[in-house]
Amino acid sequence: MASIFSSIFSMFSGGGKPPGAASSSVTSDPQPYADCTIYAEPLKEGGQYRLAGRIEKTVGDELLVRNFIRADMFSSTDDAIECTVRKAQQIIDQNGPSLFSDGAKVRQV
């Protein structure tokens, strides 16, 4: 009962996260795919998880990273992780070599 009042109070008092604050994320084990490594990192937002992750590839001796966040929301971490891995595989398949061709160390896709 106290948590309900605390939640209501925080809505009106400006409590909680400040605007622009990062959501907490859940990280899964790395998944190798097509010379890349996929990290599913769904973002916890309220009681749900937003599809988010990163794709890494080592080119020469340089690590290149491509981050992605999508609008898809899931109620369980397992579903979010599974769909994040599938989305990363789709990004890799659709972009092919051009995904890392610009040579940028870190980029949003």
Secondary structure, 3 states (H helix, E strand, C coil): CHHHHHHHHHHHHCCCCCCCCCCEECCCCCEEECCEEEEECCEEECCEEEEEEEEEEEECCEEEEEEEEEEEEECCHHHHHHHHHHHHHHHHHHHHHHHCCCCCCEEEC
